[in-house]
Amino acid sequence: MENTKMYADSRTAVPSPAPLPTDEPSPSDPTPTSAAPTGGTRRLLLHLGEMALAMVAGMLLLAGLWDAAGAPLGLAGPLSRPDVAALVMATNMSVGMTVWMRYRNHGWRAVGEMAAAMYVPFLLLLGGHLLMVPAMVLVAVRHRHDPPVAVRRHPAVVALAHRWPAGLALLLTVDLWIDPSVLSPWTMLVLPGGYLVIGMARRTLGGRGVLATQLAGLAVWVALTLVAVTVDGRTAEWLVAVGWLAHAGWDVAHHRNRRVVPRGYAEFCAVLDVALAAVMVLAILITDA
Protein backbone atom coordinates (compact mmCIF):
# COMPACT_ATOMS: atom_id res chain seq x y z
CA MET A 1 0.00 0.00 0.00
CA GLU A 2 1.44 3.32 -0.97
CA ASN A 3 2.14 5.72 1.89
CA THR A 4 0.05 8.84 1.87
CA LYS A 5 1.35 11.99 3.61
CA MET A 6 -1.16 13.91 5.63
CA TYR A 7 -0.81 17.71 5.90
CA ALA A 8 -3.25 18.44 8.65
CA ASP A 9 -1.17 21.29 10.11
CA SER A 10 -0.05 22.78 6.81
CA ARG A 11 -1.55 25.95 5.36
CA THR A 12 -0.51 25.07 1.82
CA ALA A 13 -3.50 24.89 -0.45
CA VAL A 14 -3.75 21.72 -2.49
CA PRO A 15 -4.87 22.49 -6.03
CA SER A 16 -8.01 20.79 -7.21
CA PRO A 17 -7.69 18.36 -10.10
CA ALA A 18 -8.06 19.89 -13.53
CA PRO A 19 -11.36 19.30 -15.31
CA LEU A 20 -11.48 16.66 -17.97
CA PRO A 21 -11.15 17.96 -21.52
CA THR A 22 -14.38 18.32 -23.44
CA ASP A 23 -15.29 19.17 -26.98
CA GLU A 24 -17.20 22.27 -25.86
CA PRO A 25 -15.25 25.29 -24.58
CA SER A 26 -16.06 26.57 -21.12
CA PRO A 27 -18.06 29.81 -21.05
CA SER A 28 -15.50 31.33 -18.70
CA ASP A 29 -12.53 30.48 -20.90
CA PRO A 30 -11.31 33.43 -22.98
CA THR A 31 -11.44 32.99 -26.70
CA PRO A 32 -8.62 34.16 -28.98
CA THR A 33 -10.79 36.98 -30.27
CA SER A 34 -11.67 38.29 -26.81
CA ALA A 35 -8.14 38.43 -25.42
CA ALA A 36 -6.90 41.99 -25.43
CA PRO A 37 -3.12 42.45 -25.76
CA THR A 38 -1.29 44.21 -22.99
CA GLY A 39 -0.54 47.81 -23.84
CA GLY A 40 -2.85 48.23 -26.83
CA THR A 41 -3.56 51.10 -29.13
CA ARG A 42 -5.27 53.16 -26.44
CA ARG A 43 -2.25 52.93 -24.15
CA LEU A 44 0.08 53.80 -27.02
CA LEU A 45 -1.94 56.88 -28.00
CA LEU A 46 -2.13 58.00 -24.38
CA HIS A 47 1.63 57.61 -24.05
CA LEU A 48 2.26 59.64 -27.21
CA GLY A 49 -0.13 62.35 -26.04
CA GLU A 50 1.65 62.59 -22.70
CA MET A 51 5.00 62.80 -24.48
CA ALA A 52 3.76 65.62 -26.68
CA LEU A 53 2.50 67.62 -23.70
CA ALA A 54 5.71 67.01 -21.75
CA MET A 55 7.79 68.17 -24.72
CA VAL A 56 5.74 71.33 -25.17
CA ALA A 57 5.99 72.05 -21.44
CA GLY A 58 9.77 71.60 -21.52
CA MET A 59 10.08 73.79 -24.60
CA LEU A 60 8.01 76.62 -23.12
CA LEU A 61 9.28 76.51 -19.55
CA LEU A 62 13.00 76.08 -20.22
CA ALA A 63 13.27 78.67 -22.99
CA GLY A 64 13.32 81.44 -20.40
CA LEU A 65 16.17 79.76 -18.53
CA TRP A 66 18.35 79.79 -21.65
CA ASP A 67 17.64 83.48 -22.19
CA ALA A 68 18.34 84.24 -18.54
CA ALA A 69 21.65 82.37 -18.59
CA GLY A 70 22.72 83.45 -22.07
CA ALA A 71 22.44 87.22 -21.56
CA PRO A 72 24.93 87.61 -18.68
CA LEU A 73 27.32 85.05 -20.22
CA GLY A 74 27.38 86.79 -23.59
CA LEU A 75 25.76 83.85 -25.38
CA ALA A 76 22.76 85.71 -26.77
CA GLY A 77 24.31 85.79 -30.25
CA PRO A 78 25.20 82.08 -30.51
CA LEU A 79 21.85 81.06 -29.05
CA SER A 80 20.05 83.00 -31.79
CA ARG A 81 21.72 80.97 -34.56
CA PRO A 82 19.25 78.58 -36.25
CA ASP A 83 21.36 75.46 -35.73
CA VAL A 84 22.02 76.23 -32.06
CA ALA A 85 18.39 77.20 -31.50
CA ALA A 86 17.28 73.87 -32.99
CA LEU A 87 19.52 71.91 -30.62
CA VAL A 88 18.39 74.01 -27.67
CA MET A 89 14.78 73.25 -28.59
CA ALA A 90 15.56 69.54 -28.81
CA THR A 91 17.24 69.73 -25.39
CA ASN A 92 14.27 71.49 -23.82
CA MET A 93 11.86 68.91 -25.22
CA SER A 94 14.12 66.03 -24.16
CA VAL A 95 14.30 67.32 -20.59
CA GLY A 96 10.52 67.61 -20.34
CA MET A 97 10.08 64.16 -21.89
CA THR A 98 12.70 62.58 -19.60
CA VAL A 99 11.17 63.99 -16.43
CA TRP A 100 7.73 62.74 -17.38
CA MET A 101 8.86 59.29 -18.55
CA ARG A 102 10.84 58.69 -15.38
CA TYR A 103 7.87 59.84 -13.32
CA ARG A 104 5.74 57.33 -15.24
CA ASN A 105 8.25 54.57 -14.36
CA HIS A 106 9.75 54.09 -17.84
CA GLY A 107 13.23 52.58 -17.94
CA TRP A 108 16.36 54.54 -18.88
CA ARG A 109 16.74 52.56 -22.10
CA ALA A 110 13.34 53.68 -23.37
CA VAL A 111 14.10 57.24 -22.24
CA GLY A 112 17.42 57.20 -24.10
CA GLU A 113 15.85 55.90 -27.30
CA MET A 114 13.12 58.53 -27.14
CA ALA A 115 15.72 61.27 -26.63
CA ALA A 116 17.71 59.93 -29.58
CA ALA A 117 14.53 60.03 -31.68
CA MET A 118 14.38 63.77 -31.01
CA TYR A 119 18.06 64.58 -31.40
CA VAL A 120 18.99 62.52 -34.45
CA PRO A 121 16.63 64.30 -36.92
CA PHE A 122 17.96 67.66 -35.69
CA LEU A 123 21.57 66.55 -36.05
CA LEU A 124 21.02 65.12 -39.51
CA LEU A 125 18.92 67.87 -41.01
CA LEU A 126 19.32 70.70 -38.47
CA GLY A 127 15.61 71.10 -37.99
CA GLY A 128 14.05 67.76 -38.85
CA HIS A 129 10.78 68.42 -37.06
CA LEU A 130 8.82 66.19 -39.42
CA LEU A 131 11.16 63.23 -38.92
CA MET A 132 11.11 63.61 -35.16
CA VAL A 133 7.45 62.63 -34.83
CA PRO A 134 7.60 59.30 -36.72
CA ALA A 135 10.88 58.47 -34.98
CA MET A 136 9.21 58.94 -31.60
CA VAL A 137 6.23 56.84 -32.70
CA LEU A 138 8.57 54.01 -33.68
CA VAL A 139 10.25 54.10 -30.27
CA ALA A 140 6.88 54.13 -28.51
CA VAL A 141 5.65 51.19 -30.58
CA ARG A 142 8.85 49.29 -29.84
CA HIS A 143 8.35 49.65 -26.08
CA ARG A 144 4.55 49.44 -25.97
CA HIS A 145 4.64 46.03 -24.24
CA ASP A 146 7.39 46.88 -21.76
CA PRO A 147 6.28 46.61 -18.14
CA PRO A 148 6.76 49.73 -16.02
CA VAL A 149 9.99 49.87 -14.04
CA ALA A 150 9.78 50.34 -10.30
CA VAL A 151 11.33 53.66 -9.36
CA ARG A 152 12.12 54.76 -5.82
CA ARG A 153 11.36 58.44 -5.69
CA HIS A 154 13.07 60.68 -3.19
CA PRO A 155 10.65 62.38 -0.78
CA ALA A 156 11.75 65.73 -2.18
CA VAL A 157 10.77 64.59 -5.69
CA VAL A 158 7.38 63.43 -4.43
CA ALA A 159 6.86 66.76 -2.68
CA LEU A 160 7.77 68.69 -5.83
CA ALA A 161 5.44 66.52 -7.89
CA HIS A 162 2.59 67.33 -5.54
CA ARG A 163 3.43 71.04 -5.75
CA TRP A 164 3.72 71.11 -9.53
CA PRO A 165 1.27 74.06 -9.94
CA ALA A 166 3.56 76.25 -7.83
CA GLY A 167 6.65 75.11 -9.74
CA LEU A 168 4.94 75.76 -13.06
CA ALA A 169 4.01 79.28 -11.98
CA LEU A 170 7.58 80.05 -10.92
CA LEU A 171 9.03 78.73 -14.17
CA LEU A 172 6.69 80.93 -16.17
CA THR A 173 8.09 84.05 -14.51
CA VAL A 174 11.83 83.26 -14.81
CA ASP A 175 12.46 85.46 -17.85
CA LEU A 176 10.54 88.37 -16.31
CA TRP A 177 13.14 88.77 -13.56
CA ILE A 178 15.80 89.53 -16.18
CA ASP A 179 13.87 92.42 -17.67
CA PRO A 180 11.15 93.35 -15.14
CA SER A 181 8.27 95.52 -16.25
CA VAL A 182 4.80 96.54 -15.11
CA LEU A 183 1.82 94.87 -16.74
CA SER A 184 -1.05 96.77 -18.28
CA PRO A 185 -3.86 97.68 -15.88
CA TRP A 186 -6.30 95.79 -18.11
CA THR A 187 -4.60 92.50 -17.20
CA MET A 188 -6.27 92.72 -13.77
CA LEU A 189 -9.60 91.89 -15.41
CA VAL A 190 -8.26 88.40 -16.10
CA LEU A 191 -7.97 87.72 -12.36
CA PRO A 192 -11.68 87.60 -11.40
CA GLY A 193 -12.75 86.69 -14.93
CA GLY A 194 -10.88 83.39 -14.83
CA TYR A 195 -12.76 82.31 -11.71
CA LEU A 196 -16.13 83.11 -13.26
CA VAL A 197 -15.36 81.25 -16.49
CA ILE A 198 -14.05 78.17 -14.68
CA GLY A 199 -16.92 78.26 -12.22
CA MET A 200 -19.48 78.32 -15.04
CA ALA A 201 -17.67 75.49 -16.85
CA ARG A 202 -17.51 73.37 -13.69
CA ARG A 203 -21.00 74.42 -12.52
CA THR A 204 -19.67 75.39 -9.10
CA LEU A 205 -21.32 78.80 -8.82
CA GLY A 206 -24.64 77.50 -7.54
CA GLY A 207 -23.80 77.35 -3.85
CA ARG A 208 -25.12 79.79 -1.32
CA GLY A 209 -23.50 83.17 -1.87
CA VAL A 210 -20.90 81.79 -4.29
CA LEU A 211 -22.01 83.71 -7.36
CA ALA A 212 -22.53 86.90 -5.32
CA THR A 213 -18.99 86.62 -3.96
CA GLN A 214 -17.51 86.17 -7.40
CA LEU A 215 -19.45 89.12 -8.80
CA ALA A 216 -18.31 91.25 -5.86
CA GLY A 217 -14.71 90.31 -6.60
CA LEU A 218 -15.24 91.19 -10.24
CA ALA A 219 -16.62 94.60 -9.25
CA VAL A 220 -13.61 95.30 -7.01
CA TRP A 221 -11.01 94.51 -9.64
CA VAL A 222 -12.95 96.30 -12.38
CA ALA A 223 -13.02 99.42 -10.20
CA LEU A 224 -9.31 99.06 -9.46
CA THR A 225 -8.59 98.71 -13.17
CA LEU A 226 -10.59 101.80 -14.08
CA VAL A 227 -8.82 103.84 -11.40
CA ALA A 228 -5.41 102.67 -12.63
CA VAL A 229 -6.30 103.56 -16.22
CA THR A 230 -7.56 106.98 -15.15
CA VAL A 231 -4.67 108.09 -12.95
CA ASP A 232 -1.86 106.69 -15.11
CA GLY A 233 1.81 107.24 -14.21
CA ARG A 234 3.57 105.80 -11.16
CA THR A 235 0.36 105.60 -9.13
CA ALA A 236 -1.19 103.38 -11.78
CA GLU A 237 1.82 101.05 -11.70
CA TRP A 238 1.57 100.66 -7.93
CA LEU A 239 -2.17 99.98 -8.23
CA VAL A 240 -1.52 97.20 -10.75
CA ALA A 241 1.12 95.61 -8.52
CA VAL A 242 -1.16 95.83 -5.48
CA GLY A 243 -4.07 94.43 -7.49
CA TRP A 244 -2.11 91.34 -8.48
CA LEU A 245 -0.78 90.86 -4.97
CA ALA A 246 -4.25 91.25 -3.43
CA HIS A 247 -5.59 88.59 -5.78
CA ALA A 248 -3.12 86.12 -4.26
CA GLY A 249 -5.14 86.36 -1.05
CA TRP A 250 -8.27 85.63 -3.09
CA ASP A 251 -6.52 82.53 -4.45
CA VAL A 252 -5.48 81.35 -0.99
CA ALA A 253 -9.05 81.68 0.28
CA HIS A 254 -10.35 79.57 -2.61
CA HIS A 255 -7.55 77.06 -2.11
CA ARG A 256 -8.61 76.58 1.51
CA ASN A 257 -12.37 76.32 0.97
CA ARG A 258 -12.02 74.24 -2.26
CA ARG A 259 -14.83 76.08 -3.97
CA VAL A 260 -15.35 77.30 -7.54
CA VAL A 261 -11.95 76.27 -8.98
CA PRO A 262 -9.71 73.20 -8.52
CA ARG A 263 -7.14 73.50 -5.75
CA GLY A 264 -4.31 73.12 -8.26
CA TYR A 265 -5.54 76.15 -10.19
CA ALA A 266 -5.84 78.22 -7.00
CA GLU A 267 -2.30 77.22 -5.99
CA PHE A 268 -0.95 78.08 -9.44
CA CYS A 269 -2.67 81.46 -9.44
CA ALA A 270 -1.52 82.34 -5.91
CA VAL A 271 2.14 81.73 -6.71
CA LEU A 272 1.87 83.40 -10.12
CA ASP A 273 0.16 86.48 -8.67
CA VAL A 274 2.79 86.91 -5.95
CA ALA A 275 5.66 86.40 -8.41
CA LEU A 276 4.26 88.90 -10.94
CA ALA A 277 3.52 91.44 -8.21
CA ALA A 278 7.12 91.11 -6.98
CA VAL A 279 8.42 91.58 -10.53
CA MET A 280 6.35 94.73 -10.95
CA VAL A 281 7.50 96.14 -7.61
CA LEU A 282 11.09 95.47 -8.66
CA ALA A 283 10.48 97.25 -11.97
CA ILE A 284 9.05 100.29 -10.18
CA LEU A 285 11.94 100.44 -7.73
CA ILE A 286 14.55 100.07 -10.48
CA THR A 287 12.92 102.87 -12.47
CA ASP A 288 12.78 105.17 -9.44
CA ALA A 289 16.44 104.50 -8.67
Disulfide bonds with the S-S distance in Angstrom:
none
